[in-house]
Amino acid sequence: MRICLSTLPVDCAERIATTLLAERLVACVNLLGPLESRYWWDGAIQTDQEIMLLLKTHDDLTTRLIERLRELHPYEVPEIVIIPVEFVSPPYLAWVDAQTLPARG
């Protein structure tokens, strides 16, 4: 299992989360926020309201998830961070596997 983090504008986070779920690229998405993000862009510190997506997927779908998130993401430089999972309870892992099986099959 892998976890992907990505921040998005508030107005498109729900649509992108639902699309990734519908395509079975993820088993679960947590929409965290809204939160305030501060970052460097074009030589200045920017501040925006965003939603962070916490996406849970199967190892085999990582590349496809990254590609699809890049397609859907409105930012020129989207934040896409993949975190390998050191431990996951076996029942939860089985559930993630079952929910993403159609995309892997």
C-alpha positions as CSV (number, residue, x, y, z in Angstrom):
1,M,0.0,0.0,0.0
2,R,1.1,3.6,-0.7
3,I,-0.2,6.9,0.5
4,C,-0.1,9.9,-1.8
5,L,-0.4,13.5,-0.6
6,S,-1.5,16.3,-2.8
7,T,-2.7,19.9,-2.1
8,L,-5.3,21.4,-4.4
9,P,-7.5,24.5,-4.7
10,V,-10.6,24.2,-2.6
11,D,-12.9,24.5,-5.6
12,C,-11.6,21.3,-7.4
13,A,-10.5,19.0,-4.6
14,E,-13.8,17.2,-4.2
15,R,-14.1,16.6,-8.0
16,I,-10.6,15.2,-8.3
17,A,-11.1,13.0,-5.2
18,T,-14.3,11.6,-6.6
19,T,-12.8,11.0,-10.1
20,L,-9.8,9.0,-8.6
21,L,-12.2,6.9,-6.5
22,A,-14.6,6.3,-9.5
23,E,-11.6,5.1,-11.6
24,R,-10.6,2.8,-8.7
25,L,-7.1,4.3,-8.6
26,V,-7.5,4.8,-4.9
27,A,-9.5,3.0,-2.2
28,C,-10.0,6.0,0.0
29,V,-9.4,9.7,0.0
30,N,-9.4,12.0,3.0
31,L,-10.0,15.7,2.2
32,L,-8.2,17.6,4.9
33,G,-8.9,21.3,5.4
34,P,-9.4,23.8,4.2
35,L,-5.9,24.7,5.3
36,E,-3.6,27.6,4.6
37,S,-0.6,27.0,2.5
38,R,2.4,29.4,2.3
39,Y,5.1,28.8,-0.2
40,W,7.5,30.4,-2.6
41,W,6.3,31.0,-6.1
42,D,7.6,33.5,-8.7
43,G,10.1,34.9,-6.3
44,A,7.6,35.8,-3.6
45,I,5.9,34.1,-0.7
46,Q,2.3,33.2,-1.6
47,T,-0.6,32.3,0.7
48,D,-3.6,30.2,-0.5
49,Q,-6.5,28.2,0.9
50,E,-6.2,24.6,-0.2
51,I,-7.4,21.1,0.6
52,M,-4.9,18.3,1.2
53,L,-5.8,15.0,-0.3
54,L,-4.6,11.9,1.6
55,L,-5.0,9.1,-1.0
56,K,-4.6,5.4,-0.2
57,T,-3.7,3.1,-3.1
58,H,-2.2,-0.3,-4.0
59,D,1.5,-0.4,-4.8
60,D,0.8,-1.5,-8.3
61,L,-1.3,1.6,-9.0
62,T,1.3,4.2,-7.9
63,T,2.5,5.1,-11.4
64,R,-1.0,5.3,-12.8
65,L,-2.2,7.4,-9.9
66,I,0.7,9.9,-10.3
67,E,0.0,10.2,-14.1
68,R,-3.8,10.7,-13.6
69,L,-3.3,13.2,-10.8
70,R,-1.0,15.2,-13.0
71,E,-3.7,15.2,-15.7
72,L,-6.4,16.4,-13.3
73,H,-4.4,18.8,-11.2
74,P,-4.8,22.5,-12.1
75,Y,-1.3,23.6,-10.8
76,E,1.7,24.1,-13.1
77,V,3.8,22.3,-10.4
78,P,1.5,20.0,-8.5
79,E,2.5,18.6,-5.1
80,I,2.4,14.8,-5.5
81,V,4.3,13.0,-2.7
82,I,4.2,9.2,-2.4
83,I,4.8,7.7,1.0
84,P,5.6,4.0,1.3
85,V,3.7,2.4,4.2
86,E,5.8,0.6,6.7
87,F,2.9,-1.2,8.4
88,V,-0.8,-1.5,7.7
89,S,-3.3,-3.8,9.5
90,P,-4.0,-6.9,7.4
91,P,-7.8,-6.3,7.3
92,Y,-7.3,-2.7,6.1
93,L,-4.8,-3.8,3.4
94,A,-7.1,-6.5,2.2
95,W,-9.9,-3.8,1.9
96,V,-7.6,-1.4,-0.1
97,D,-6.6,-4.3,-2.4
98,A,-10.3,-5.3,-2.9
99,Q,-11.4,-1.7,-3.7
100,T,-8.6,-1.1,-6.3
101,L,-8.7,-4.6,-7.9
102,P,-10.8,-3.5,-10.9
103,A,-8.1,-1.0,-11.8
104,R,-5.4,-3.5,-11.4
105,G,-7.2,-6.4,-13.1
